[in-house]
Amino acid sequence: MVKKETIEKFLAPKKLAIAGVSRDPKKFGNQVFKELRDKGYEIFPINPNTEKIDGVNCYKNVSALPGHIKQLVILTPKSETDAILREAINHGIKNIWVQQMSETSETIKIAEEYQVELIHNKCIYMFAEPVTGFHKFHRTLLKLFGRLPK
């Protein structure tokens, strides 16, 4: 089970790479990118199909990221998750958040094998402060029912 301390440690640097940032403002990857930027995070978007999103330089893949980036959020379809996870490990990134619904049965096994600090089966909207709107309500429900990480 993912601990609250692990989540807080992951989010603390306020610098995150995000694999799966879309150019389409209606897509989840674009929405997460914009919301985290609005919350003060410095985002390093990964999208092999564009050079910029909202004026921010994109990286073609995880290997192209600057070496000082140590946190990665994976928002890709399941079919891409494990390859991106392996690429991140090879690039020296060991703090990885795989957005709920993006992990496969192999994702956790790979992370354990390479001793990656993995957050999975959690929505980043529920933890990146300040939590607002529906996600704040949902987080309150999880807390009431004892299902929020401790």
C-alpha positions in Angstrom: 0.0 0.0 0.0 1.2 3.5 -0.9 2.0 5.6 2.2 1.1 9.3 2.6 4.8 10.0 3.3 5.8 8.5 -0.1 3.2 10.7 -1.9 4.4 13.9 0.0 8.0 13.1 -0.8 7.2 12.6 -4.5 5.4 15.9 -4.8 7.7 18.0 -2.6 10.3 19.0 -5.2 7.7 20.7 -7.4 9.5 19.5 -10.5 7.9 16.7 -12.4 8.2 15.1 -15.8 5.0 13.9 -17.2 4.8 11.2 -19.9 1.6 11.4 -21.9 0.9 15.1 -22.1 -1.5 15.7 -25.0 -1.8 18.7 -27.2 -5.5 18.3 -27.0 -6.9 20.4 -24.1 -9.8 17.9 -23.7 -7.4 15.0 -23.0 -6.5 14.0 -19.4 -2.8 14.4 -20.0 -3.2 18.0 -21.0 -5.5 18.7 -18.1 -3.1 17.3 -15.5 -0.2 19.3 -17.2 -2.2 22.5 -16.9 -3.5 22.0 -13.4 -0.1 21.1 -11.9 1.5 24.1 -13.6 -1.3 26.3 -12.1 -0.4 24.8 -8.7 3.2 26.0 -9.1 4.9 22.8 -10.4 7.6 23.1 -13.0 6.5 20.5 -15.5 8.7 18.8 -18.1 6.2 17.4 -20.6 7.0 14.3 -22.7 5.3 14.0 -26.1 7.1 12.6 -29.1 4.8 14.3 -31.5 5.3 18.0 -30.7 8.0 20.4 -29.7 5.9 22.6 -27.4 2.7 22.5 -25.5 1.3 25.9 -24.3 4.8 27.4 -24.9 6.6 24.8 -22.8 9.3 22.8 -24.5 8.4 19.1 -24.8 10.8 16.2 -24.6 10.5 13.4 -27.2 11.1 10.7 -24.6 12.2 10.1 -21.0 15.9 9.7 -22.1 15.9 13.3 -23.4 15.0 14.7 -19.9 17.6 16.7 -18.0 19.5 14.6 -15.5 18.2 16.6 -12.5 14.6 15.4 -13.0 14.0 12.7 -10.5 10.2 12.4 -10.5 8.1 11.1 -13.4 4.3 10.8 -13.7 3.1 8.3 -16.3 -0.3 9.1 -17.9 0.0 7.0 -20.9 -2.2 4.2 -22.2 -1.4 0.8 -20.5 0.2 -0.4 -23.7 3.0 2.2 -23.3 3.4 2.3 -19.5 5.9 -0.5 -18.9 8.2 0.6 -21.8 8.3 4.1 -20.3 8.8 2.7 -16.8 11.9 0.8 -18.1 13.2 3.8 -19.9 12.9 5.9 -16.8 14.7 3.3 -14.7 17.5 3.2 -17.3 17.6 7.1 -17.2 18.1 7.0 -13.4 14.6 8.0 -12.4 13.4 6.0 -9.4 10.4 8.0 -8.2 7.5 7.2 -10.4 3.8 7.8 -10.2 1.7 5.7 -12.6 -1.7 7.3 -12.8 -4.5 4.9 -11.8 -5.8 3.0 -14.8 -2.3 3.2 -16.6 -0.6 0.3 -14.8 -0.4 -3.2 -16.1 0.1 -6.5 -14.2 3.8 -6.2 -15.0 4.2 -2.6 -13.8 4.5 -3.4 -10.1 6.8 -6.4 -10.8 9.2 -4.2 -12.8 9.2 -1.5 -10.1 9.9 -4.1 -7.4 12.7 -5.7 -9.4 14.5 -2.4 -9.8 13.6 -0.9 -6.4 11.6 1.9 -7.8 9.6 4.1 -5.4 6.3 3.5 -7.2 3.0 5.2 -6.6 0.2 3.5 -8.5 -3.6 3.1 -8.4 -3.8 6.7 -7.2 -5.0 9.9 -8.9 -2.5 12.7 -8.7 -5.4 15.2 -8.6 -6.3 13.8 -5.1 -2.9 14.8 -3.6 -1.3 17.7 -5.5 -2.2 20.6 -3.2 -4.3 22.5 -3.1 -6.9 19.8 -3.8 -10.1 21.5 -5.1 -13.6 20.7 -6.5 -14.7 17.1 -7.0 -11.3 15.8 -6.0 -11.5 17.4 -2.6 -14.9 15.9 -2.0 -13.6 12.5 -3.2 -10.6 12.7 -0.9 -12.8 13.6 2.0 -14.9 10.5 1.3 -11.8 8.3 1.2 -10.6 9.7 4.5 -14.0 9.1 6.1 -13.9 5.5 5.0 -10.3 5.0 6.0 -9.1 4.5 2.4 -6.8 7.5 2.2 -3.1 6.7 2.4 -1.7 7.1 6.0 
